[in-house]
């Protein structure tokens, strides 16, 4: 709560009740809000716009770069696979063209040919010669396939129709996944034979494993039905159905985005391998690919947040400072008007008091003169002179006249200095205190307030304006009386404070001042007695008068126990030129 009170500007809770010239000119909270709003809008909107534009442009750029790299990777991998398959197809064509059927049916010759193929080209597993009835007449390789009937196999019917056949991965009679390349060679009289070889699927899978795929990626082959032709890191084993969409045919490499059923975002690149049933698939985890970009965006967001916070602190601070300066200037203007009005009122009171005192002094002089004459006449006659009661009555009249004369002298003294021009003179502080307390003696008696004055013997006279000192003491004593309940105690202590200063301490045992208000009590219009008619100007004027005299004023208070105002005055006021 105290922190909020400390942060809150002075003008925030200001309530301006007066009208006319004594009213503040502006609605300061509204001006502050507009200043903060407009300044922050002009400052932060371009920053937000640049951040949004940067986010959109960088995201689009990273997407474009990601798609471009994936497309290039798919294209390069497709070329590698196409070349690999075309190379082996060409090698098989060469074998058929360079050897006669008799040579191919020779087991030794066929084994020699397979040896040369395996030495020159990787991936050849076996080699076989099949007649037009589908019977394998010659075979070299790791399996016992001599004499196997392929007449009912799909690949045999395909090679009879098209002359060449490249299969997808299938189990076949050997019950192991493999790929077949078969070439039909025509003979005279419409006959033909087929040369068939099996390619190692592990070698094709090895080619895909060599592809460097970032973003926790994967590279594999599928056929047109979505069946895996090579093992995938994330999507299953050979001959399993892949849980990805089978793309539509395209002659060039394509890239698209795909979200899996479990919510993973993938960048999916694919390409159809020419003259084959294979589709090359390359997948990348979009989250991993975008991680670096997201980290940079987070750093940018942190920087943006810090920048906005710093800008807002500066905006709020500067706006608060400027509006506070305007507020304080307006408060000083209103305070000056009040001081002028207060001075005029005090001057009017002074003139009224002087007039009253003069009017009273005239009849008092007559009463004093006649009473003295009566006393003299009584003295000449022994009968009256010895009448103690009668002489006592005359003395009572003279004493009362002297008391009234003392009161009128105080009024005249107060009237000469209140509201008039500043006049520096040598004064006894004790006498000024007695004069001020004399005006309030009746109230003190009526409320049973005990008043004590203690002036140290070493307190010298001070050079200052009598009226200002009276006004300072009167304001503070009035405040003390207002703070005390009936039967309270007021103490005034005066002592020397150093070689060139004196201290006047005015203490009461009243209600005290809340700790949170102590630093504000000298501000214009701040009052803890607004419900009792307080204007908040008494202590502000007192503070100004003390400062004009070159002194200081301090306050200490404990709520519920009392308050002490301490006034430090120089022995020579500033206006003396000392």
C-alpha positions as CSV (number, residue, x, y, z in Angstrom):
1,X,0.0,0.0,0.0
2,X,2.8,2.4,0.9
3,X,4.6,1.5,-2.3
4,X,1.5,2.5,-4.3
5,X,1.2,5.7,-2.4
6,X,4.9,6.4,-3.2
7,X,4.5,5.6,-6.9
8,X,1.2,7.5,-7.3
9,X,1.7,11.0,-8.7
10,X,0.8,14.0,-6.5
11,X,-2.0,15.1,-8.8
12,X,-3.7,11.7,-9.1
13,X,-6.2,12.0,-6.2
14,X,-6.4,15.8,-6.1
15,X,-9.9,16.9,-5.5
16,X,-10.5,20.5,-6.5
17,X,-13.6,21.9,-4.9
18,X,-13.2,25.7,-5.2
19,X,-14.6,27.6,-8.2
20,X,-13.4,30.7,-10.0
21,X,-9.8,31.9,-9.8
22,X,-9.0,29.4,-7.0
23,X,-9.7,26.4,-9.1
24,X,-6.9,24.4,-10.9
25,X,-6.9,25.0,-14.6
26,X,-6.6,21.4,-15.8
27,X,-7.8,17.8,-15.2
28,X,-4.3,16.5,-14.5
29,X,-5.1,12.7,-14.4
30,X,-6.8,13.1,-17.8
31,X,-3.9,15.0,-19.3
32,X,-1.5,12.3,-17.9
33,X,-3.5,9.5,-19.4
34,X,-3.7,11.3,-22.8
35,X,0.1,12.0,-22.7
36,X,0.9,8.4,-21.9
37,X,-1.6,7.1,-24.5
38,X,-0.5,9.3,-27.4
39,X,3.2,9.0,-26.7
40,X,3.1,5.3,-26.3
41,X,1.0,5.0,-29.4
42,X,3.4,7.0,-31.5
43,X,6.4,5.2,-30.1
44,X,5.1,1.6,-29.9
45,X,2.8,1.2,-32.9
46,X,5.7,1.4,-35.4
47,X,7.7,-1.1,-33.2
48,X,4.7,-3.5,-33.2
49,X,4.3,-3.1,-36.9
50,X,8.0,-3.8,-37.6
51,X,7.8,-6.9,-35.3
52,X,4.7,-8.2,-37.1
53,X,6.3,-7.6,-40.5
54,X,9.5,-9.2,-39.5
55,X,7.7,-12.2,-38.1
56,X,5.7,-12.7,-41.3
57,X,8.6,-12.0,-43.7
58,X,11.0,-14.2,-41.8
59,X,8.4,-17.0,-41.5
60,X,7.7,-16.9,-45.2
61,X,11.4,-16.8,-46.0
62,X,12.1,-19.8,-43.7
63,X,9.2,-21.7,-45.3
64,X,10.5,-20.9,-48.8
65,X,14.0,-21.9,-47.9
66,X,12.7,-25.1,-46.3
67,X,10.7,-26.1,-49.3
68,X,13.5,-25.2,-51.7
69,X,16.0,-27.4,-49.8
70,X,13.6,-30.3,-49.6
71,X,12.8,-30.0,-53.3
72,X,16.5,-30.0,-54.2
73,X,17.2,-33.0,-51.9
74,X,14.3,-35.0,-53.4
75,X,15.5,-34.1,-57.0
76,X,19.1,-35.2,-56.2
77,X,18.0,-38.4,-54.5
78,X,15.7,-39.2,-57.5
79,X,18.5,-38.8,-59.9
80,X,20.7,-41.1,-57.9
81,X,18.0,-43.8,-57.8
82,X,17.1,-43.4,-61.4
83,X,20.8,-43.7,-62.4
84,X,21.2,-46.7,-60.2
85,X,18.3,-48.6,-61.8
86,X,19.0,-47.5,-65.3
87,X,22.6,-48.6,-64.9
88,X,21.6,-52.1,-63.9
89,X,19.0,-52.3,-66.7
90,X,21.6,-51.3,-69.2
91,X,24.0,-53.9,-67.8
92,X,21.4,-56.6,-68.2
93,X,20.7,-55.5,-71.8
94,X,24.4,-55.8,-72.5
95,X,24.5,-59.3,-71.1
96,X,21.6,-60.4,-73.4
97,X,23.0,-58.7,-76.4
98,X,26.6,-60.0,-76.0
99,X,25.8,-63.6,-75.3
100,X,23.9,-66.3,-77.3
101,X,21.2,-68.5,-75.7
102,X,23.7,-71.4,-75.7
103,X,26.3,-69.4,-73.8
104,X,23.7,-68.2,-71.3
105,X,22.5,-71.8,-70.7
106,X,26.0,-72.8,-69.9
107,X,26.2,-72.8,-66.1
108,X,29.9,-72.0,-66.0
109,X,29.5,-69.2,-68.5
110,X,26.4,-67.8,-66.6
111,X,28.3,-67.9,-63.4
112,X,31.2,-66.0,-64.9
113,X,28.8,-63.4,-66.2
114,X,27.2,-62.9,-62.7
115,X,30.6,-62.7,-61.2
116,X,31.6,-59.9,-63.6
117,X,28.3,-58.1,-62.9
118,X,28.8,-58.3,-59.2
119,X,32.4,-57.1,-59.5
120,X,31.5,-54.1,-61.8
121,X,28.1,-53.2,-60.4
122,X,26.8,-53.7,-56.8
123,X,23.4,-55.0,-56.1
124,X,23.1,-58.1,-58.4
125,X,22.0,-61.1,-56.4
126,X,21.5,-63.9,-59.0
127,X,21.0,-64.4,-62.7
128,X,18.6,-66.8,-64.5
129,X,17.4,-67.7,-68.1
130,X,13.7,-68.6,-68.5
131,X,12.2,-70.1,-71.7
132,X,9.0,-68.9,-73.3
133,X,7.0,-71.4,-71.2
134,X,8.1,-69.8,-68.0
135,X,10.5,-72.5,-66.9
136,X,13.9,-71.4,-65.5
137,X,16.4,-73.3,-67.6
138,X,19.5,-71.9,-66.1
139,X,20.2,-70.2,-62.7
140,X,23.2,-69.0,-60.7
141,X,22.7,-67.5,-57.3
142,X,22.2,-68.3,-53.6
143,X,18.8,-70.0,-54.0
144,X,17.7,-73.4,-55.4
145,X,15.6,-72.0,-58.3
146,X,16.6,-74.3,-61.1
147,X,13.5,-75.5,-63.0
148,X,11.0,-73.1,-61.2
149,X,7.9,-72.4,-63.2
150,X,7.2,-68.7,-63.5
151,X,4.4,-68.9,-66.1
152,X,1.8,-67.8,-63.6
153,X,3.8,-65.0,-62.0
154,X,2.7,-61.4,-62.7
155,X,6.1,-60.2,-63.7
156,X,6.4,-63.0,-66.4
157,X,3.2,-61.9,-68.1
158,X,4.3,-58.3,-67.9
159,X,7.7,-59.0,-69.5
160,X,6.0,-61.0,-72.3
161,X,3.8,-58.0,-73.1
162,X,6.3,-55.1,-72.7
163,X,9.7,-56.7,-73.3
164,X,11.1,-55.3,-70.1
165,X,10.0,-55.4,-66.5
166,X,11.1,-53.8,-63.3
167,X,9.1,-55.1,-60.3
168,X,8.3,-53.5,-57.0
169,X,9.4,-55.3,-53.9
170,X,7.6,-58.6,-53.5
171,X,8.2,-62.0,-51.7
172,X,7.8,-64.4,-54.7
173,X,8.6,-68.1,-54.5
174,X,11.7,-67.4,-52.3
175,X,9.4,-65.7,-49.7
176,X,11.9,-62.9,-49.2
177,X,11.5,-59.2,-50.3
178,X,13.3,-58.6,-53.6
179,X,13.2,-56.6,-56.8
180,X,13.3,-58.2,-60.2
181,X,14.6,-56.9,-63.6
182,X,13.6,-59.0,-66.5
183,X,14.5,-58.5,-70.3
184,X,12.9,-60.5,-73.1
185,X,15.1,-61.4,-76.1
186,X,13.4,-62.4,-79.4
187,X,14.5,-65.4,-81.4
188,X,13.8,-66.6,-85.0
189,X,10.5,-68.2,-85.7
190,X,8.8,-66.1,-83.0
191,X,10.4,-67.7,-80.1
192,X,12.0,-65.8,-77.2
193,X,13.7,-66.3,-73.9
194,X,13.9,-64.1,-70.8
195,X,17.0,-63.1,-68.8
196,X,16.1,-62.3,-65.2
197,X,18.1,-60.8,-62.3
198,X,17.4,-60.0,-58.7
199,X,18.5,-56.7,-57.2
200,X,19.6,-56.4,-53.6
201,X,17.0,-54.2,-51.8
202,X,19.4,-53.6,-49.0
203,X,21.7,-51.7,-51.4
204,X,18.8,-49.5,-52.5
205,X,17.9,-48.9,-48.8
206,X,21.6,-48.1,-48.2
207,X,21.5,-45.4,-50.9
208,X,18.5,-43.8,-49.1
209,X,20.3,-44.0,-45.8
210,X,23.2,-42.0,-47.3
211,X,20.8,-39.1,-47.9
212,X,21.4,-36.5,-45.2
213,X,17.9,-35.5,-44.1
214,X,17.7,-32.7,-41.4
215,X,14.9,-32.2,-39.0
216,X,14.6,-35.8,-37.7
217,X,13.9,-36.7,-41.3
218,X,13.4,-39.9,-43.2
219,X,13.9,-41.1,-46.8
220,X,12.2,-44.3,-48.2
221,X,10.5,-45.7,-51.2
222,X,6.8,-46.7,-51.6
223,X,4.9,-48.1,-54.6
224,X,1.8,-46.7,-56.2
225,X,-0.4,-48.5,-53.5
226,X,1.5,-46.9,-50.6
227,X,3.4,-50.1,-49.7
228,X,6.8,-49.5,-48.2
229,X,9.6,-50.7,-50.5
230,X,12.4,-49.9,-48.1
231,X,12.4,-49.7,-44.4
232,X,11.4,-46.3,-42.9
233,X,12.8,-44.9,-39.6
234,X,9.4,-43.6,-38.5
235,X,6.7,-45.1,-40.8
236,X,7.2,-48.9,-40.7
237,X,9.0,-51.8,-42.3
238,X,9.2,-53.2,-45.8
239,X,5.8,-54.3,-47.3
240,X,3.8,-52.4,-44.6
241,X,1.2,-49.8,-45.5
242,X,2.6,-46.4,-44.9
243,X,0.4,-44.0,-42.8
244,X,0.9,-41.1,-45.3
245,X,-1.1,-40.0,-48.3
246,X,0.0,-41.5,-51.6
247,X,0.6,-38.4,-53.8
248,X,-0.8,-37.8,-57.2
249,X,1.5,-38.4,-60.2
250,X,3.9,-35.5,-61.1
251,X,6.8,-35.4,-63.5
252,X,8.8,-33.2,-61.2
253,X,9.7,-33.2,-57.5
254,X,7.0,-31.8,-55.2
255,X,6.9,-30.7,-51.6
256,X,3.8,-30.3,-49.4
257,X,2.9,-30.0,-45.7
258,X,1.1,-32.8,-43.9
259,X,-0.2,-33.1,-40.3
260,X,-0.3,-36.7,-39.0
261,X,-3.3,-37.9,-36.9
262,X,-1.2,-37.5,-33.8
263,X,-0.6,-33.8,-34.5
264,X,2.9,-33.9,-35.9
265,X,3.6,-31.4,-38.7
266,X,5.7,-32.9,-41.5
267,X,7.3,-31.4,-44.6
268,X,6.7,-34.1,-47.2
269,X,8.7,-34.2,-50.4
270,X,8.2,-36.8,-53.1
271,X,9.1,-37.8,-56.7
272,X,8.1,-40.6,-59.0
273,X,11.1,-42.6,-60.2
274,X,10.9,-42.8,-64.0
275,X,10.3,-46.2,-65.6
276,X,9.7,-47.8,-62.2
277,X,6.8,-48.4,-59.8
278,X,8.6,-46.5,-57.1
279,X,7.8,-43.2,-55.4
280,X,10.7,-41.6,-53.5
281,X,9.4,-40.0,-50.2
282,X,11.4,-37.7,-47.9
283,X,9.8,-36.5,-44.7
284,X,11.1,-33.9,-42.3
285,X,9.8,-32.9,-38.9
286,X,8.7,-29.3,-39.3
287,X,9.0,-28.6,-35.6
288,X,12.7,-29.5,-35.6
289,X,13.3,-27.5,-38.8
290,X,11.6,-24.4,-37.3
291,X,13.3,-24.7,-33.9
292,X,16.2,-22.3,-34.7
293,X,13.7,-19.8,-36.2
294,X,11.5,-20.1,-33.2
295,X,14.4,-19.6,-30.8
296,X,15.4,-16.5,-32.7
297,X,11.8,-15.3,-32.5
298,X,11.7,-15.9,-28.8
299,X,14.9,-13.9,-28.4
300,X,13.3,-11.2,-30.5
301,X,10.2,-11.3,-28.4
302,X,12.2,-11.0,-25.2
303,X,14.1,-8.1,-26.7
304,X,10.8,-6.5,-27.9
305,X,9.3,-7.0,-24.4
306,X,12.3,-5.4,-22.7
307,X,12.2,-2.5,-25.2
308,X,8.5,-2.0,-24.7
309,X,8.9,-2.1,-20.9
310,X,11.8,0.4,-21.1
311,X,9.9,2.7,-23.4
312,X,6.9,2.6,-21.2
313,X,8.9,3.4,-18.1
314,X,10.5,6.3,-19.9
315,X,7.1,7.5,-21.3
316,X,5.3,7.1,-17.9
317,X,8.2,8.7,-16.1
318,X,8.6,11.7,-18.5
319,X,4.8,12.2,-18.7
320,X,4.5,12.0,-14.9
321,X,7.4,14.5,-14.5
322,X,6.0,17.0,-17.0
323,X,2.4,16.8,-15.8
324,X,3.7,17.1,-12.2
325,X,5.6,20.2,-13.1
326,X,2.5,21.8,-14.6
327,X,0.4,20.7,-11.6
328,X,2.9,22.2,-9.1
329,X,3.0,25.4,-11.1
330,X,-0.8,25.6,-11.1
331,X,-0.8,24.8,-7.4
332,X,1.7,27.5,-6.8
333,X,-0.5,29.9,-8.8
334,X,-3.6,29.1,-6.7
335,X,-1.5,29.2,-3.5
336,X,-0.2,32.6,-4.5
337,X,-3.8,33.8,-5.0
338,X,-4.8,32.4,-1.7
339,X,-1.8,34.0,0.0
340,X,-2.8,37.3,-1.6
341,X,-6.3,36.9,-0.4
342,X,-5.1,35.8,3.0
343,X,-2.8,38.8,3.3
344,X,-5.7,41.1,2.3
345,X,-7.9,39.5,4.9
346,X,-5.1,39.9,7.5
347,X,-4.6,43.5,6.5
348,X,-8.3,44.1,6.9
349,X,-8.3,42.4,10.3
350,X,-5.3,44.5,11.2
351,X,-7.1,47.7,10.2
352,X,-10.2,46.6,12.0
353,X,-8.3,45.8,15.1
354,X,-6.5,49.1,15.0
355,X,-9.8,50.9,14.6
356,X,-11.4,49.0,17.4
357,X,-8.3,49.6,19.6
358,X,-8.3,53.3,18.9
359,X,-12.1,53.5,19.6
360,X,-11.7,51.7,22.9
361,X,-8.6,53.6,23.9
362,X,-10.5,57.0,23.9
363,X,-13.2,56.0,26.4
364,X,-10.6,54.0,28.4
365,X,-8.5,57.2,28.7
366,X,-11.5,59.1,29.9
367,X,-12.4,56.4,32.4
368,X,-8.8,56.2,33.6
369,X,-8.6,60.0,34.0
370,X,-11.9,60.2,35.9
371,X,-11.0,57.3,38.1
372,X,-7.7,59.0,38.9
373,X,-9.6,62.2,39.7
374,X,-12.0,60.4,41.9
375,X,-9.2,58.8,43.8
376,X,-7.4,62.1,44.2
377,X,-10.6,63.7,45.5
378,X,-11.2,60.9,47.9
379,X,-7.6,61.3,49.2
380,X,-8.3,64.9,50.3
381,X,-11.3,63.9,52.4
382,X,-10.4,61.7,55.4
383,X,-13.8,60.0,55.5
384,X,-13.3,58.6,52.0
385,X,-9.6,58.0,52.3
386,X,-10.0,55.7,55.2
387,X,-12.9,53.8,53.5
388,X,-10.9,50.8,52.2
389,X,-13.9,49.3,50.4
390,X,-14.5,52.5,48.4
391,X,-10.8,53.0,47.7
392,X,-10.6,49.3,46.6
393,X,-13.5,49.9,44.1
394,X,-11.6,52.8,42.6
395,X,-8.4,50.7,42.4
396,X,-10.3,48.0,40.7
397,X,-11.5,50.4,38.1
398,X,-7.9,51.6,37.4
399,X,-6.6,48.0,37.3
400,X,-9.3,47.0,34.8
401,X,-8.5,50.0,32.7
402,X,-4.8,49.0,32.7
403,X,-5.8,45.5,31.6
404,X,-7.9,46.8,28.8
405,X,-5.0,49.1,27.8
406,X,-2.7,46.1,27.6
407,X,-5.1,44.2,25.4
408,X,-5.5,47.2,23.0
409,X,-1.7,47.6,22.9
410,X,-1.4,44.0,21.8
411,X,-4.1,44.6,19.2
412,X,-2.4,47.7,17.9
413,X,1.0,45.9,17.8
414,X,-0.6,43.0,15.9
415,X,-2.4,45.4,13.5
416,X,0.8,47.3,12.7
417,X,2.6,44.1,11.5
418,X,0.0,41.8,10.1
419,X,-0.6,42.5,6.4
420,X,1.9,45.3,6.3
421,X,5.3,45.7,4.8
422,X,8.2,43.7,6.1
423,X,10.1,45.6,8.9
424,X,13.1,43.9,10.5
425,X,13.7,44.8,14.2
426,X,15.3,43.3,17.3
427,X,12.8,41.1,19.2
428,X,12.6,39.0,22.3
429,X,11.1,35.7,21.2
430,X,9.6,35.2,24.7
431,X,7.6,38.4,24.4
432,X,6.3,37.5,21.0
433,X,5.2,34.1,22.3
434,X,3.4,35.7,25.3
435,X,1.6,38.1,22.9
436,X,0.4,35.2,20.6
437,X,-0.7,33.1,23.6
438,X,-2.5,36.1,25.0
439,X,-4.9,36.1,22.0
440,X,-5.7,32.4,22.7
441,X,-5.7,32.6,26.5
442,X,-9.5,32.6,26.7
443,X,-9.8,29.5,24.5
444,X,-7.2,27.8,26.6
445,X,-9.1,28.7,29.8
446,X,-12.4,27.6,28.4
447,X,-11.1,24.2,27.2
448,X,-8.8,23.7,30.2
449,X,-5.7,23.5,28.1
450,X,-2.5,23.8,30.1
451,X,0.0,26.0,28.4
452,X,3.7,26.2,29.5
453,X,6.4,28.3,28.1
454,X,10.1,27.7,28.7
455,X,12.7,30.2,27.4
456,X,16.4,29.4,28.1
457,X,18.4,32.2,29.7
458,X,21.0,32.2,26.9
459,X,18.5,32.9,24.1
460,X,19.5,36.3,22.5
461,X,17.3,38.7,20.7
462,X,16.7,38.0,17.0
463,X,16.4,40.3,14.1
464,X,13.3,39.6,12.1
465,X,9.9,40.9,11.1
466,X,7.5,41.0,14.0
467,X,4.4,40.3,12.1
468,X,5.8,37.3,10.2
469,X,7.0,35.8,13.5
470,X,3.6,36.4,15.1
471,X,1.9,34.8,12.1
472,X,4.2,31.7,12.2
473,X,3.6,31.1,15.9
474,X,-0.1,31.8,15.6
475,X,-0.6,29.3,12.8
476,X,1.3,26.5,14.7
477,X,-0.4,27.2,18.0
478,X,-3.8,27.2,16.3
479,X,-3.0,23.9,14.7
480,X,-2.0,22.5,18.1
481,X,-5.2,23.7,19.7
482,X,-7.3,22.1,16.9
483,X,-5.5,18.8,17.4
484,X,-6.0,18.6,21.2
485,X,-9.0,17.6,23.1
486,X,-10.2,19.5,26.2
487,X,-7.8,19.2,29.1
488,X,-4.7,18.9,26.8
489,X,-1.2,20.3,27.3
490,X,0.7,22.7,25.0
491,X,4.4,23.3,25.6
492,X,6.6,25.9,24.0
493,X,10.4,25.6,24.5
494,X,13.0,28.1,23.2
495,X,16.7,27.5,23.3
496,X,19.8,28.4,21.5
497,X,20.9,26.0,18.7
498,X,24.4,26.9,17.7
499,X,26.2,30.2,17.6
500,X,23.8,31.9,15.1
501,X,20.5,30.1,15.4
502,X,17.7,29.6,17.9
503,X,15.1,26.8,18.2
504,X,11.4,27.1,18.9
505,X,9.7,23.8,19.7
506,X,5.9,23.7,20.0
507,X,4.6,20.4,21.3
508,X,1.0,19.2,21.9
509,X,-0.4,15.9,23.1
510,X,-3.2,15.8,20.5
511,X,-4.3,13.3,17.9
512,X,-1.0,13.3,16.0
513,X,-0.4,13.0,12.2
514,X,-0.4,9.7,10.3
515,X,3.1,8.7,9.2
516,X,2.1,8.6,5.6
517,X,1.0,12.3,5.7
518,X,4.1,13.7,7.4
519,X,5.9,14.4,4.1
520,X,2.9,16.2,2.7
521,X,1.7,18.5,5.5
522,X,3.6,21.5,4.1
523,X,2.1,21.1,0.6
524,X,-0.5,23.7,-0.4
525,X,-4.1,22.5,0.0
526,X,-3.1,19.3,1.9
527,X,-5.0,19.1,5.2
528,X,-5.9,16.4,7.7
529,X,-8.9,18.6,8.8
530,X,-10.8,18.9,5.6
531,X,-13.9,17.7,7.3
532,X,-13.5,20.4,10.0
533,X,-13.1,23.3,7.7
534,X,-9.3,23.1,7.1
535,X,-8.0,24.8,3.9
536,X,-4.5,23.2,3.8
537,X,-2.9,26.7,3.5
538,X,-1.9,27.4,7.1
539,X,1.2,25.2,7.3
540,X,2.1,25.9,3.7
541,X,2.1,29.7,4.4
542,X,4.0,29.0,7.6
543,X,6.7,27.0,5.7
544,X,7.1,29.8,3.2
545,X,7.4,32.5,5.9
546,X,10.1,30.4,7.7
547,X,12.0,29.9,4.5
548,X,11.8,33.6,3.6
549,X,13.3,34.4,7.0
550,X,16.2,32.0,6.3
551,X,15.1,29.3,8.7
552,X,13.9,25.7,8.7
553,X,10.9,23.9,10.1
554,X,10.6,20.3,11.0
555,X,7.8,18.1,12.4
556,X,7.8,14.9,14.4
557,X,4.6,13.1,15.3
558,X,3.2,9.9,16.7
559,X,-0.4,9.2,15.9
560,X,-2.4,9.2,19.1
561,X,0.4,10.7,21.2
562,X,1.1,14.2,19.8
563,X,3.1,16.4,17.5
564,X,6.1,18.6,17.8
565,X,7.0,21.4,15.4
566,X,10.5,22.7,15.6
567,X,11.4,26.1,14.0
568,X,15.1,26.9,13.5
569,X,15.5,30.7,13.0
570,X,18.7,32.6,12.3
571,X,19.6,35.4,14.7
572,X,19.7,37.7,11.7
573,X,16.9,37.3,9.1
574,X,17.9,37.1,5.4
575,X,16.2,40.4,4.8
576,X,18.7,42.2,7.0
577,X,21.4,41.5,4.5
578,X,23.5,39.6,7.1
